[in-house]
């Protein structure tokens, strides 16, 4: 009982001191770090690109959208809801008895790295949560929000957009309600076990059964091997899937004027966007987001063929740029419920793709 009370007062003291230091000194630069890291990660992994800017205003992170969603207000993410578990982990680590300061410091440093990674993932989940909540962009599905949770998993797996929306909503909720408290405790538990083991008398050391450990190791190895085989099989199946040479009449090497006419006739909206971070800013290259015009959300309908078509445009390097010399060099898609595969056509070499178009002088 005395040890429990000792741990309790040490925990409360450490928690109060860390919260004071965190709020007074560390919180603002840490918020800036989360905004900086999350913006750069999303700039590399978002497909299609949805966020254009992330900036901190006090303790709130403001997230701006691509121009197509200008009528949607910026996201407001309260950062304290994300990193409020930092004080819990630090206080638990500092209050743990029978642990030297060298190990304690190492545990704090390692836990800070893992907590930072979880906070970045939590922020990214929060950034995309409103997109999925509003049924926008690559999350657009004809399944109504009220029916999404009741839909059988087999049906969700057959609908890529519905699956993506379900995962986005679930991930944000799990981070907010479960992992917010589970992560710091999970990081602290091994240190607690070390402390308890050191508290055991040397005459009665803790011994782990060798056979049990070997059996567990074999089971873990077999499980990891099975996961690796399934992952490789999925990659092989995806890469070996047959792909057509065009998307609704679009193909690399065609003129942008003809492409714009095709997508608008198919019910899509042509939205030119400026190059963003990590994209080429040459005047000879351009980027277009092709978004489907939304119809009524009816559960019996699958929706558009693609939730997004991304086009990369190029101009001839040795001629005056005009509308008619603009050529499509790359086509990418985000699948919808009615078109379950993601397609990617084109090349990074503009001359090879657009040689015929520029030769004709269109």
TORLUM-361818 format. One record per residue (C-alpha): residue number from 1; residue in three letters; chain; y, z, x. Coordinates in steps of 0.1 Angstrom, whole numbers, padded with zeros to 4 digits. Each point is the difference from the previous one (the first is absolute). Example, Ala and Ser with C-alpha at 12.3 -4.5 7.8 and 13.67 -1.06 7.14 Angstrom:
BEGIN
{1; "ALA"; "A"; {-0045; 0078; 0123}},
{2; "SER"; "A"; {0034; -0007; 0014}},
This chain:
BEGIN
{1; "UNK"; "A"; {0000; 0000; 0000}},
{2; "UNK"; "A"; {0023; 0008; 0029}},
{3; "UNK"; "A"; {-0006; -0034; 0015}},
{4; "UNK"; "A"; {0008; -0017; -0033}},
{5; "UNK"; "A"; {0032; 0019; -0004}},
{6; "UNK"; "A"; {0010; -0008; 0036}},
{7; "UNK"; "A"; {-0006; -0036; -0006}},
{8; "UNK"; "A"; {0020; 0001; -0032}},
{9; "UNK"; "A"; {0032; 0015; 0015}},
{10; "UNK"; "A"; {-0002; -0023; 0030}},
{11; "UNK"; "A"; {-0004; -0030; -0023}},
{12; "UNK"; "A"; {0031; 0010; -0021}},
{13; "UNK"; "A"; {0021; 0007; 0031}},
{14; "UNK"; "A"; {-0010; -0033; 0017}},
{15; "UNK"; "A"; {0005; -0019; -0033}},
{16; "UNK"; "A"; {0036; 0014; -0005}},
{17; "UNK"; "A"; {0010; -0007; 0036}},
{18; "UNK"; "A"; {-0013; -0035; 0000}},
{19; "UNK"; "A"; {0016; -0009; -0033}},
{20; "UNK"; "A"; {0034; 0012; 0013}},
{21; "UNK"; "A"; {-0004; -0021; 0032}},
{22; "UNK"; "A"; {-0013; -0030; -0020}},
{23; "UNK"; "A"; {0028; 0000; -0026}},
{24; "UNK"; "A"; {0027; 0007; 0025}},
{25; "UNK"; "A"; {-0009; -0023; 0029}},
{26; "UNK"; "A"; {-0031; -0022; -0004}},
{27; "UNK"; "A"; {0000; -0013; -0035}},
{28; "UNK"; "A"; {0028; -0027; 0002}},
{29; "UNK"; "A"; {-0013; -0017; 0032}},
{30; "UNK"; "A"; {-0036; 0002; -0014}},
{31; "UNK"; "A"; {0012; -0018; -0032}},
{32; "UNK"; "A"; {0016; -0027; 0022}},
{33; "UNK"; "A"; {-0033; -0004; 0019}},
{34; "UNK"; "A"; {-0020; -0004; -0033}},
{35; "UNK"; "A"; {0025; -0026; -0013}},
{36; "UNK"; "A"; {-0001; -0019; 0033}},
{37; "UNK"; "A"; {-0038; 0001; 0005}},
{38; "UNK"; "A"; {-0008; -0008; -0037}},
{39; "UNK"; "A"; {0025; -0029; -0001}},
{40; "UNK"; "A"; {-0016; -0016; 0031}},
{41; "UNK"; "A"; {-0036; 0005; -0012}},
{42; "UNK"; "A"; {0008; -0015; -0034}},
{43; "UNK"; "A"; {0018; -0029; 0017}},
{44; "UNK"; "A"; {-0033; -0009; 0017}},
{45; "UNK"; "A"; {-0025; 0007; -0028}},
{46; "UNK"; "A"; {0018; -0009; -0032}},
{47; "UNK"; "A"; {-0013; -0033; -0014}},
{48; "UNK"; "A"; {0021; -0011; -0018}},
{49; "UNK"; "A"; {0031; 0017; 0013}},
{50; "UNK"; "A"; {0015; 0024; -0026}},
{51; "UNK"; "A"; {0023; 0024; 0019}},
{52; "UNK"; "A"; {0030; -0011; 0019}},
{53; "UNK"; "A"; {0016; 0033; 0011}},
{54; "UNK"; "A"; {-0007; 0037; 0002}},
{55; "UNK"; "A"; {0028; 0024; 0008}},
{56; "UNK"; "A"; {0004; 0038; -0003}},
{57; "UNK"; "A"; {0027; 0015; -0022}},
{58; "UNK"; "A"; {-0002; 0037; 0005}},
{59; "UNK"; "A"; {-0035; 0011; -0008}},
{60; "UNK"; "A"; {-0007; -0032; -0020}},
{61; "UNK"; "A"; {-0014; -0032; 0013}},
{62; "UNK"; "A"; {0015; -0031; -0017}},
{63; "UNK"; "A"; {-0022; -0031; -0002}},
{64; "UNK"; "A"; {0015; -0034; -0007}},
{65; "UNK"; "A"; {-0020; -0030; -0014}},
{66; "UNK"; "A"; {-0002; -0037; 0006}},
{67; "UNK"; "A"; {0026; -0020; -0020}},
{68; "UNK"; "A"; {-0024; -0010; -0027}},
{69; "UNK"; "A"; {-0002; 0036; -0012}},
{70; "UNK"; "A"; {0037; 0007; 0003}},
{71; "UNK"; "A"; {0001; 0012; -0036}},
{72; "UNK"; "A"; {-0023; 0028; 0009}},
{73; "UNK"; "A"; {0019; 0031; 0013}},
{74; "UNK"; "A"; {-0008; 0011; 0036}},
{75; "UNK"; "A"; {-0028; 0025; 0005}},
{76; "UNK"; "A"; {0011; 0036; 0007}},
{77; "UNK"; "A"; {-0026; 0020; 0019}},
{78; "UNK"; "A"; {0006; 0037; 0005}},
{79; "UNK"; "A"; {-0012; 0006; 0036}},
{80; "UNK"; "A"; {-0005; 0037; -0004}},
{81; "UNK"; "A"; {-0029; -0006; -0024}},
{82; "UNK"; "A"; {-0018; -0019; 0027}},
{83; "UNK"; "A"; {0004; 0022; 0031}},
{84; "UNK"; "A"; {0002; 0034; -0016}},
{85; "UNK"; "A"; {-0036; 0007; 0012}},
{86; "UNK"; "A"; {0011; 0001; 0036}},
{87; "UNK"; "A"; {0011; 0036; -0002}},
{88; "UNK"; "A"; {-0034; 0010; -0015}},
{89; "UNK"; "A"; {-0019; -0015; 0030}},
{90; "UNK"; "A"; {0023; 0014; 0026}},
{91; "UNK"; "A"; {-0001; 0035; -0016}},
{92; "UNK"; "A"; {-0038; 0000; -0003}},
{93; "UNK"; "A"; {-0004; -0011; 0037}},
{94; "UNK"; "A"; {0025; 0026; 0013}},
{95; "UNK"; "A"; {-0015; 0028; -0020}},
{96; "UNK"; "A"; {-0037; -0007; 0009}},
{97; "UNK"; "A"; {-0013; 0030; 0021}},
{98; "UNK"; "A"; {-0020; 0000; 0032}},
{99; "UNK"; "A"; {0012; -0035; 0011}},
{100; "UNK"; "A"; {0019; -0005; 0033}},
{101; "UNK"; "A"; {0034; -0015; 0001}},
{102; "UNK"; "A"; {-0012; -0030; 0020}},
{103; "UNK"; "A"; {-0025; -0010; -0028}},
{104; "UNK"; "A"; {0025; 0010; -0027}},
{105; "UNK"; "A"; {0027; -0023; 0015}},
{106; "UNK"; "A"; {-0025; -0029; 0004}},
{107; "UNK"; "A"; {-0011; 0005; -0036}},
{108; "UNK"; "A"; {0036; -0001; -0012}},
{109; "UNK"; "A"; {0007; -0032; 0020}},
{110; "UNK"; "A"; {-0032; -0018; -0012}},
{111; "UNK"; "A"; {0006; 0011; -0036}},
{112; "UNK"; "A"; {0036; -0011; 0001}},
{113; "UNK"; "A"; {-0012; -0035; 0009}},
{114; "UNK"; "A"; {-0026; -0001; -0028}},
{115; "UNK"; "A"; {0025; 0014; -0025}},
{116; "UNK"; "A"; {0026; -0026; 0010}},
{117; "UNK"; "A"; {-0026; -0027; -0006}},
{118; "UNK"; "A"; {-0008; 0014; -0035}},
{119; "UNK"; "A"; {0037; 0003; -0008}},
{120; "UNK"; "A"; {0006; -0036; 0009}},
{121; "UNK"; "A"; {-0029; -0011; -0022}},
{122; "UNK"; "A"; {0013; 0022; -0028}},
{123; "UNK"; "A"; {0034; -0016; 0003}},
{124; "UNK"; "A"; {-0015; -0035; -0001}},
{125; "UNK"; "A"; {-0020; 0009; -0031}},
{126; "UNK"; "A"; {0031; 0013; -0016}},
{127; "UNK"; "A"; {0019; -0032; 0008}},
{128; "UNK"; "A"; {-0025; -0022; -0017}},
{129; "UNK"; "A"; {-0007; 0024; -0029}},
{130; "UNK"; "A"; {0029; -0012; -0022}},
{131; "UNK"; "A"; {-0010; -0036; 0005}},
{132; "UNK"; "A"; {-0035; 0007; -0013}},
{133; "UNK"; "A"; {0015; 0023; -0027}},
{134; "UNK"; "A"; {0023; -0028; -0013}},
{135; "UNK"; "A"; {-0028; -0026; 0002}},
{136; "UNK"; "A"; {0019; -0021; 0026}},
{137; "UNK"; "A"; {-0007; -0025; 0027}},
{138; "UNK"; "A"; {-0036; 0000; 0014}},
{139; "UNK"; "A"; {-0008; 0029; -0023}},
{140; "UNK"; "A"; {0006; -0020; -0032}},
{141; "UNK"; "A"; {-0029; 0000; -0023}},
{142; "UNK"; "A"; {-0005; -0007; -0037}},
{143; "UNK"; "A"; {-0018; 0033; -0004}},
{144; "UNK"; "A"; {0023; 0024; -0017}},
{145; "UNK"; "A"; {0008; 0033; 0017}},
{146; "UNK"; "A"; {-0016; 0020; -0029}},
{147; "UNK"; "A"; {-0033; -0019; 0005}},
{148; "UNK"; "A"; {-0001; 0000; 0038}},
{149; "UNK"; "A"; {-0017; 0034; 0004}},
{150; "UNK"; "A"; {-0025; -0007; -0029}},
{151; "UNK"; "A"; {-0010; -0034; 0015}},
{152; "UNK"; "A"; {-0035; 0001; 0015}},
{153; "UNK"; "A"; {-0001; -0002; 0038}},
{154; "UNK"; "A"; {-0021; -0031; -0002}},
{155; "UNK"; "A"; {0028; -0018; -0019}},
{156; "UNK"; "A"; {0027; 0013; 0023}},
{157; "UNK"; "A"; {-0019; -0013; 0031}},
{158; "UNK"; "A"; {0000; -0035; -0017}},
{159; "UNK"; "A"; {0037; 0001; -0004}},
{160; "UNK"; "A"; {0018; 0001; 0034}},
{161; "UNK"; "A"; {0035; 0007; -0014}},
{162; "UNK"; "A"; {-0013; 0028; -0022}},
{163; "UNK"; "A"; {-0020; 0015; 0029}},
{164; "UNK"; "A"; {0031; -0001; 0022}},
{165; "UNK"; "A"; {0021; 0017; -0026}},
{166; "UNK"; "A"; {-0026; 0026; -0007}},
{167; "UNK"; "A"; {-0004; 0008; 0037}},
{168; "UNK"; "A"; {0038; 0002; 0005}},
{169; "UNK"; "A"; {0005; 0024; -0029}},
{170; "UNK"; "A"; {-0030; 0021; 0010}},
{171; "UNK"; "A"; {0009; 0002; 0037}},
{172; "UNK"; "A"; {0035; 0013; -0007}},
{173; "UNK"; "A"; {-0013; 0026; -0025}},
{174; "UNK"; "A"; {-0027; 0012; 0024}},
{175; "UNK"; "A"; {0025; 0004; 0028}},
{176; "UNK"; "A"; {0024; 0019; -0022}},
{177; "UNK"; "A"; {-0025; 0023; -0018}},
{178; "UNK"; "A"; {-0029; 0005; 0025}},
{179; "UNK"; "A"; {0006; -0011; 0036}},
{180; "UNK"; "A"; {0034; 0017; 0000}},
{181; "UNK"; "A"; {-0018; 0034; 0004}},
{182; "UNK"; "A"; {-0034; -0011; 0011}},
{183; "UNK"; "A"; {0011; -0017; 0033}},
{184; "UNK"; "A"; {0016; 0031; 0017}},
{185; "UNK"; "A"; {-0028; 0023; -0010}},
{186; "UNK"; "A"; {-0026; -0026; 0012}},
{187; "UNK"; "A"; {0018; -0002; 0033}},
{188; "UNK"; "A"; {0001; 0038; 0004}},
{189; "UNK"; "A"; {-0036; 0007; -0010}},
{190; "UNK"; "A"; {-0016; -0009; 0034}},
{191; "UNK"; "A"; {0024; 0024; 0017}},
{192; "UNK"; "A"; {-0010; 0027; -0025}},
{193; "UNK"; "A"; {-0036; -0006; 0009}},
{194; "UNK"; "A"; {0008; 0003; 0037}},
{195; "UNK"; "A"; {0017; 0033; -0007}},
{196; "UNK"; "A"; {-0029; 0013; -0021}},
{197; "UNK"; "A"; {-0025; -0009; 0027}},
{198; "UNK"; "A"; {0020; 0018; 0027}},
{199; "UNK"; "A"; {0001; 0030; -0023}},
{200; "UNK"; "A"; {-0038; 0002; 0000}},
{201; "UNK"; "A"; {-0016; 0024; 0025}},
{202; "UNK"; "A"; {-0014; -0017; 0031}},
{203; "UNK"; "A"; {-0033; 0017; -0007}},
{204; "UNK"; "A"; {-0003; -0021; -0031}},
{205; "UNK"; "A"; {0013; -0034; 0008}},
{206; "UNK"; "A"; {0001; -0027; -0025}},
{207; "UNK"; "A"; {-0029; -0025; 0005}},
{208; "UNK"; "A"; {-0002; -0033; -0016}},
{209; "UNK"; "A"; {-0036; -0012; -0008}},
{210; "UNK"; "A"; {-0007; -0029; 0023}},
{211; "UNK"; "A"; {-0023; -0019; -0024}},
{212; "UNK"; "A"; {0025; 0003; -0028}},
{213; "UNK"; "A"; {0028; -0013; 0022}},
{214; "UNK"; "A"; {-0021; -0029; 0012}},
{215; "UNK"; "A"; {-0009; -0008; -0036}},
{216; "UNK"; "A"; {0036; 0001; -0011}},
{217; "UNK"; "A"; {0010; -0022; 0029}},
{218; "UNK"; "A"; {-0027; -0026; -0009}},
{219; "UNK"; "A"; {0012; 0000; -0036}},
{220; "UNK"; "A"; {0036; -0004; 0009}},
{221; "UNK"; "A"; {-0009; -0028; 0024}},
{222; "UNK"; "A"; {-0020; -0018; -0026}},
{223; "UNK"; "A"; {0029; 0003; -0026}},
{224; "UNK"; "A"; {0025; -0013; 0025}},
{225; "UNK"; "A"; {-0023; -0029; 0009}},
{226; "UNK"; "A"; {-0004; -0008; -0038}},
{227; "UNK"; "A"; {0037; 0000; -0005}},
{228; "UNK"; "A"; {0005; -0023; 0030}},
{229; "UNK"; "A"; {-0026; -0024; -0013}},
{230; "UNK"; "A"; {0016; -0001; -0034}},
{231; "UNK"; "A"; {0034; -0006; 0015}},
{232; "UNK"; "A"; {-0013; -0029; 0022}},
{233; "UNK"; "A"; {-0018; -0015; -0030}},
{234; "UNK"; "A"; {0032; 0001; -0021}},
{235; "UNK"; "A"; {0020; -0016; 0028}},
{236; "UNK"; "A"; {-0026; -0027; 0004}},
{237; "UNK"; "A"; {-0001; -0007; -0038}},
{238; "UNK"; "A"; {0038; -0002; -0001}},
{239; "UNK"; "A"; {0002; -0024; 0030}},
{240; "UNK"; "A"; {-0029; -0022; -0012}},
{241; "UNK"; "A"; {0015; -0004; -0035}},
{242; "UNK"; "A"; {0008; -0036; -0008}},
{243; "UNK"; "A"; {0037; -0008; -0003}},
{244; "UNK"; "A"; {0016; -0030; -0016}},
{245; "UNK"; "A"; {0026; -0021; 0019}},
{246; "UNK"; "A"; {0028; 0007; -0024}},
{247; "UNK"; "A"; {0014; 0026; -0024}},
{248; "UNK"; "A"; {0009; -0014; -0034}},
{249; "UNK"; "A"; {0012; -0032; 0017}},
{250; "UNK"; "A"; {0017; 0017; 0029}},
{251; "UNK"; "A"; {-0010; -0008; 0036}},
{252; "UNK"; "A"; {0014; 0005; 0035}},
{253; "UNK"; "A"; {0019; -0030; 0011}},
{254; "UNK"; "A"; {0016; -0009; -0033}},
{255; "UNK"; "A"; {0037; 0000; -0008}},
{256; "UNK"; "A"; {0017; 0031; -0014}},
{257; "UNK"; "A"; {0016; -0020; -0028}},
{258; "UNK"; "A"; {-0033; -0011; -0013}},
{259; "UNK"; "A"; {-0015; 0035; 0004}},
{260; "UNK"; "A"; {0029; 0016; -0019}},
{261; "UNK"; "A"; {-0006; -0024; -0029}},
{262; "UNK"; "A"; {-0037; 0008; -0001}},
{263; "UNK"; "A"; {0003; 0038; 0000}},
{264; "UNK"; "A"; {0027; 0000; -0026}},
{265; "UNK"; "A"; {-0021; -0022; -0023}},
{266; "UNK"; "A"; {-0028; 0024; 0005}},
{267; "UNK"; "A"; {0021; 0029; -0012}},
{268; "UNK"; "A"; {0011; 0015; 0033}},
{269; "UNK"; "A"; {0034; 0008; 0013}},
{270; "UNK"; "A"; {0012; -0012; 0034}},
{271; "UNK"; "A"; {0019; 0028; 0019}},
{272; "UNK"; "A"; {0014; -0007; 0034}},
{273; "UNK"; "A"; {0002; 0030; 0022}},
{274; "UNK"; "A"; {0015; 0006; 0035}},
{275; "UNK"; "A"; {-0023; 0008; 0029}},
{276; "UNK"; "A"; {-0006; 0037; 0004}},
{277; "UNK"; "A"; {-0010; 0022; 0029}},
{278; "UNK"; "A"; {-0026; -0014; 0023}},
{279; "UNK"; "A"; {0005; -0035; -0015}},
{280; "UNK"; "A"; {0014; -0030; 0017}},
{281; "UNK"; "A"; {0037; -0003; -0006}},
{282; "UNK"; "A"; {0004; -0036; 0012}},
{283; "UNK"; "A"; {0021; -0023; -0022}},
{284; "UNK"; "A"; {-0029; -0024; 0000}},
{285; "UNK"; "A"; {-0023; 0023; -0019}},
{286; "UNK"; "A"; {0002; 0014; -0035}},
{287; "UNK"; "A"; {-0020; 0022; -0024}},
{288; "UNK"; "A"; {-0005; -0002; -0037}},
{289; "UNK"; "A"; {-0016; 0024; -0024}},
{290; "UNK"; "A"; {-0016; -0017; -0031}},
{291; "UNK"; "A"; {-0003; 0026; -0027}},
{292; "UNK"; "A"; {-0017; -0006; -0034}},
{293; "UNK"; "A"; {0022; 0003; -0031}},
{294; "UNK"; "A"; {-0014; 0029; -0020}},
{295; "UNK"; "A"; {-0015; -0005; -0034}},
{296; "UNK"; "A"; {-0011; 0025; -0026}},
{297; "UNK"; "A"; {-0024; 0026; 0014}},
{298; "UNK"; "A"; {-0031; -0005; -0021}},
{299; "UNK"; "A"; {-0033; 0017; 0009}},
{300; "UNK"; "A"; {-0021; -0032; -0008}},
{301; "UNK"; "A"; {0020; -0021; 0024}},
{302; "UNK"; "A"; {-0004; -0001; 0037}},
{303; "UNK"; "A"; {0036; -0011; 0009}},
{304; "UNK"; "A"; {0013; -0024; 0026}},
{305; "UNK"; "A"; {-0023; -0018; 0024}},
{306; "UNK"; "A"; {0018; 0016; 0030}},
{307; "UNK"; "A"; {0023; 0030; -0001}},
{308; "UNK"; "A"; {0019; -0014; 0030}},
{309; "UNK"; "A"; {0002; -0031; 0021}},
{310; "UNK"; "A"; {0017; 0002; 0033}},
{311; "UNK"; "A"; {0013; -0032; 0016}},
{312; "UNK"; "A"; {0013; -0005; 0035}},
{313; "UNK"; "A"; {0024; -0029; 0004}},
{314; "UNK"; "A"; {0011; -0020; 0030}},
{315; "UNK"; "A"; {0025; -0026; 0010}},
{316; "UNK"; "A"; {-0004; -0028; 0026}},
{317; "UNK"; "A"; {0012; 0013; 0034}},
{318; "UNK"; "A"; {0017; -0033; 0010}},
{319; "UNK"; "A"; {0017; -0010; -0033}},
{320; "UNK"; "A"; {0027; 0012; -0023}},
{321; "UNK"; "A"; {-0015; 0025; -0025}},
{322; "UNK"; "A"; {0001; -0011; -0036}},
{323; "UNK"; "A"; {-0017; 0010; -0033}},
{324; "UNK"; "A"; {-0023; -0030; 0002}},
{325; "UNK"; "A"; {-0011; 0006; 0036}},
{326; "UNK"; "A"; {-0011; 0036; -0008}},
{327; "UNK"; "A"; {-0037; 0002; 0004}},
{328; "UNK"; "A"; {-0026; 0027; -0009}},
{329; "UNK"; "A"; {-0020; 0012; 0030}},
{330; "UNK"; "A"; {-0018; 0030; -0013}},
{331; "UNK"; "A"; {-0012; 0012; -0035}},
{332; "UNK"; "A"; {-0013; 0035; -0007}},
{333; "UNK"; "A"; {-0010; 0017; -0032}},
{334; "UNK"; "A"; {-0006; 0034; -0016}},
{335; "UNK"; "A"; {-0029; -0003; -0025}},
{336; "UNK"; "A"; {0003; 0008; -0036}},
{337; "UNK"; "A"; {-0026; 0010; -0025}},
{338; "UNK"; "A"; {-0007; -0037; -0009}},
{339; "UNK"; "A"; {-0001; -0012; 0037}},
{340; "UNK"; "A"; {-0020; 0027; 0019}},
{341; "UNK"; "A"; {0003; -0014; 0035}},
{342; "UNK"; "A"; {0029; 0001; 0024}},
{343; "UNK"; "A"; {0007; -0034; 0015}},
{344; "UNK"; "A"; {0018; -0009; 0033}},
{345; "UNK"; "A"; {0008; -0035; 0011}},
{346; "UNK"; "A"; {0021; -0016; 0027}},
{347; "UNK"; "A"; {0008; 0004; 0036}},
{348; "UNK"; "A"; {0027; 0015; 0022}},
{349; "UNK"; "A"; {0005; -0034; 0017}},
{350; "UNK"; "A"; {0026; -0017; -0022}},
{351; "UNK"; "A"; {-0002; -0033; 0018}},
{352; "UNK"; "A"; {-0038; -0003; -0007}},
{353; "UNK"; "A"; {0003; 0008; -0037}},
{354; "UNK"; "A"; {0031; -0019; -0009}},
{355; "UNK"; "A"; {-0002; -0030; 0023}},
{356; "UNK"; "A"; {-0009; -0024; -0029}},
{357; "UNK"; "A"; {0027; 0013; -0022}},
{358; "UNK"; "A"; {0027; -0002; 0026}},
{359; "UNK"; "A"; {-0012; -0034; 0010}},
{360; "UNK"; "A"; {0004; -0014; -0035}},
{361; "UNK"; "A"; {0036; 0013; 0001}},
{362; "UNK"; "A"; {0000; 0015; -0034}},
